[in-house]
Amino acid sequence: MRKTTAVITVLIIFSFIVSIYFYPKVPETMATHWNFRGEVDGYMSKLWGLFFMPLLITGLAIFFLAIPGIDPKRENIAKFRSYYDGFVILLILFMLAVHFQVLLWNTGIRISPNSVFPVGIGFLFYYIGILMENAERNWFIGIRTPWTLSSDRVWKKTNRLGGKLFRIAGIAAVLGAFFPDLAFFLILGPALFIAGFTAVYSYLEYQKELKETESKIKT
């Protein structure tokens, strides 16, 4: 935990240093958001454009570092803590990459987000799959439905399946870098499918478990 906190602290400080370095290089009004076609459709003032992402990274880091200590099932999180810490660091690295893309764009180096984001999101999805496959039942991390939270067996089956699906979704997301016009759909489509499918799957598995329990009681 101390090593993870140290790495995250260094990354946060680095994000602020980068923003300070780019301060004289960017315009007073910065492009900060792009639509799914890769066209700029949102702007921020220079100050917010430079420091919004570092502040967001800081807030998320504090939140994610607090989760293992506030979850009622913190002992379960401890069992897969190394995977969890890896996810937090990977997420911050992804956000730093997004921050760099914004800064570079505003200095005239026009790297399309449709070429950068799909790869980063693909890696995140793939690692989320690994994290889910190793996650034990808790209130913050993994596929949390009323049925997975009510049964260790349903939790494990649902999250193991969801983990495999998220790894496939990660590969699909990376393909978006090669097909920029489809990037939005290659990212959002699989994610929505997984959310709906695993919710239904967890319900069916829970009903199956109830029937098996009732059958055992009768016999």
C-alpha positions as CSV (number, residue, x, y, z in Angstrom):
1,M,0.0,0.0,0.0
2,R,2.8,2.4,0.8
3,K,4.5,1.8,-2.5
4,T,1.2,2.3,-4.4
5,T,0.6,5.5,-2.5
6,A,4.1,6.7,-3.3
7,V,3.7,6.0,-7.0
8,I,0.3,7.7,-7.2
9,T,1.7,10.7,-5.3
10,V,4.5,11.0,-7.8
11,L,2.1,10.8,-10.7
12,I,-0.1,13.5,-9.2
13,I,2.8,15.9,-8.7
14,F,4.0,15.1,-12.2
15,S,0.6,16.1,-13.6
16,F,0.8,19.5,-11.9
17,I,4.4,20.1,-13.0
18,V,3.4,19.3,-16.6
19,S,0.5,21.8,-16.4
20,I,2.8,24.5,-15.1
21,Y,5.3,23.8,-17.8
22,F,2.7,24.2,-20.6
23,Y,1.1,27.3,-19.0
24,P,2.9,29.8,-21.3
25,K,2.5,27.5,-24.4
26,V,-1.3,27.2,-24.6
27,P,-3.9,29.8,-25.6
28,E,-6.2,31.6,-23.2
29,T,-9.2,29.4,-24.3
30,M,-8.3,25.7,-24.7
31,A,-10.0,22.9,-26.6
32,T,-10.9,20.3,-24.0
33,H,-13.6,18.1,-25.4
34,W,-14.1,16.2,-28.7
35,N,-17.2,14.5,-30.1
36,F,-17.2,10.9,-31.4
37,R,-16.1,12.1,-34.8
38,G,-13.0,13.7,-33.3
39,E,-14.2,17.3,-33.7
40,V,-13.7,19.8,-31.0
41,D,-17.0,20.6,-29.3
42,G,-16.0,21.9,-25.8
43,Y,-13.6,24.6,-24.5
44,M,-12.3,25.8,-21.1
45,S,-10.4,28.8,-19.9
46,K,-6.6,28.4,-19.7
47,L,-6.5,27.9,-16.0
48,W,-9.2,25.2,-15.9
49,G,-7.9,23.6,-19.1
50,L,-4.5,23.1,-17.5
51,F,-5.5,22.1,-14.0
52,F,-8.9,20.4,-14.2
53,M,-7.3,17.0,-15.0
54,P,-4.7,17.1,-12.3
55,L,-7.4,18.1,-9.8
56,L,-9.6,15.3,-11.0
57,I,-6.8,12.8,-10.8
58,T,-6.1,13.9,-7.2
59,G,-9.7,13.6,-6.2
60,L,-10.1,10.1,-7.8
61,A,-6.8,9.0,-6.2
62,I,-8.0,9.9,-2.8
63,F,-11.3,8.1,-3.4
64,F,-9.7,4.9,-4.7
65,L,-7.1,4.8,-1.9
66,A,-9.9,5.2,0.7
67,I,-12.1,2.3,-0.7
68,P,-10.1,-0.6,0.9
69,G,-10.4,1.1,4.3
70,I,-14.1,1.9,4.2
71,D,-15.6,-1.1,2.5
72,P,-17.4,-3.3,5.1
73,K,-15.8,-6.3,3.4
74,R,-12.3,-4.8,3.4
75,E,-10.8,-8.2,4.3
76,N,-11.9,-9.5,0.9
77,I,-10.4,-6.5,-0.9
78,A,-7.1,-7.4,0.8
79,K,-7.1,-10.7,-1.0
80,F,-6.8,-9.1,-4.4
81,R,-5.3,-5.8,-3.3
82,S,-2.3,-6.0,-5.7
83,Y,-4.7,-6.2,-8.7
84,Y,-6.7,-3.3,-7.3
85,D,-3.6,-1.1,-6.9
86,G,-2.5,-2.0,-10.4
87,F,-5.9,-0.8,-11.7
88,V,-5.7,2.6,-9.8
89,I,-2.2,3.2,-11.2
90,L,-3.3,2.3,-14.8
91,L,-6.3,4.5,-14.5
92,I,-4.2,7.5,-13.5
93,L,-1.7,6.8,-16.3
94,F,-4.6,6.8,-18.8
95,M,-5.9,10.1,-17.4
96,L,-2.4,11.5,-17.8
97,A,-2.3,10.4,-21.4
98,V,-5.6,12.2,-22.0
99,H,-4.2,15.3,-20.3
100,F,-1.1,15.2,-22.6
101,Q,-3.3,14.8,-25.6
102,V,-5.3,17.9,-24.6
103,L,-2.1,19.9,-23.9
104,L,-0.4,18.9,-27.2
105,W,-3.5,19.7,-29.2
106,N,-3.6,23.2,-27.8
107,T,0.1,23.8,-28.7
108,G,-0.6,22.9,-32.3
109,I,0.3,19.1,-32.2
110,R,-3.1,17.8,-33.4
111,I,-3.2,14.2,-32.2
112,S,-6.7,12.9,-32.7
113,P,-8.4,11.6,-29.5
114,N,-9.9,8.9,-31.8
115,S,-6.5,7.5,-32.2
116,V,-5.4,7.7,-28.6
117,F,-8.4,7.0,-26.5
118,P,-9.4,3.6,-27.9
119,V,-6.0,2.2,-27.1
120,G,-6.0,3.6,-23.5
121,I,-9.6,2.5,-22.9
122,G,-8.8,-0.9,-24.4
123,F,-6.0,-1.5,-21.9
124,L,-8.3,-0.3,-19.1
125,F,-11.0,-2.7,-20.1
126,Y,-8.6,-5.6,-20.5
127,Y,-7.2,-5.0,-17.0
128,I,-10.6,-4.5,-15.5
129,G,-11.3,-8.0,-16.8
130,I,-8.3,-9.3,-15.0
131,L,-9.3,-7.4,-11.8
132,M,-12.9,-8.8,-11.9
133,E,-11.7,-12.4,-12.4
134,N,-9.7,-12.0,-9.2
135,A,-12.1,-9.9,-7.1
136,E,-13.7,-11.2,-4.0
137,R,-17.2,-10.1,-2.9
138,N,-17.2,-6.4,-1.8
139,W,-19.3,-3.3,-2.2
140,F,-17.2,-1.2,-4.5
141,I,-15.2,-3.3,-7.0
142,G,-16.6,-5.7,-9.6
143,I,-20.1,-6.5,-10.9
144,R,-22.3,-5.6,-8.0
145,T,-26.0,-6.6,-8.3
146,P,-28.4,-7.6,-5.5
147,W,-27.7,-11.2,-6.5
148,T,-23.9,-11.1,-6.6
149,L,-23.8,-9.3,-3.3
150,S,-26.1,-11.9,-1.8
151,S,-24.0,-15.0,-2.8
152,D,-20.3,-15.8,-3.0
153,R,-21.1,-18.4,-5.6
154,V,-23.1,-16.0,-7.8
155,W,-20.4,-13.3,-7.3
156,K,-17.6,-15.6,-8.5
157,K,-19.5,-17.0,-11.5
158,T,-20.7,-13.6,-12.6
159,N,-17.4,-11.7,-12.2
160,R,-15.4,-14.5,-13.8
161,L,-17.7,-14.4,-16.8
162,G,-17.7,-10.6,-16.8
163,G,-13.9,-10.5,-16.6
164,K,-13.6,-12.6,-19.7
165,L,-16.1,-10.4,-21.5
166,F,-14.3,-7.2,-20.5
167,R,-11.0,-8.6,-21.8
168,I,-12.7,-9.2,-25.2
169,A,-14.2,-5.7,-24.9
170,G,-10.7,-4.3,-24.4
171,I,-9.5,-5.9,-27.7
172,A,-12.6,-4.5,-29.4
173,A,-11.9,-1.0,-28.1
174,V,-8.3,-1.1,-29.4
175,L,-9.7,-1.8,-32.8
176,G,-11.3,1.6,-32.6
177,A,-7.8,3.1,-33.2
178,F,-7.8,1.5,-36.6
179,F,-11.4,2.4,-37.4
180,P,-11.8,5.9,-35.9
181,D,-15.3,6.4,-37.3
182,L,-16.4,3.3,-35.3
183,A,-14.3,3.9,-32.2
184,F,-17.2,5.3,-30.1
185,F,-19.4,2.3,-30.9
186,L,-16.6,-0.3,-30.4
187,I,-16.1,1.1,-26.9
188,L,-19.6,1.9,-25.7
189,G,-21.4,-1.1,-27.4
190,P,-19.5,-3.9,-25.7
191,A,-19.6,-2.1,-22.3
192,L,-23.4,-1.7,-22.4
193,F,-23.8,-5.3,-23.5
194,I,-21.7,-6.6,-20.6
195,A,-23.6,-4.4,-18.1
196,G,-27.0,-5.8,-19.2
197,F,-25.9,-9.4,-19.8
198,T,-24.1,-9.9,-16.5
199,A,-27.0,-8.3,-14.6
200,V,-29.4,-10.9,-16.2
201,Y,-26.9,-13.7,-15.7
202,S,-26.4,-12.9,-12.0
203,Y,-30.2,-13.0,-11.5
204,L,-30.6,-16.3,-13.3
205,E,-27.7,-17.8,-11.3
206,Y,-29.2,-16.7,-8.1
207,Q,-32.5,-18.2,-8.9
208,K,-30.7,-21.4,-9.8
209,E,-29.0,-21.4,-6.4
210,L,-32.3,-20.8,-4.6
211,K,-33.8,-23.8,-6.4
212,E,-30.9,-26.0,-5.6
213,T,-31.1,-25.0,-1.9
214,E,-34.8,-25.6,-1.8
215,S,-34.3,-29.0,-3.4
216,K,-31.7,-30.0,-0.8
217,I,-34.0,-28.9,2.1
218,K,-36.8,-31.0,0.7
219,T,-34.6,-34.1,0.4
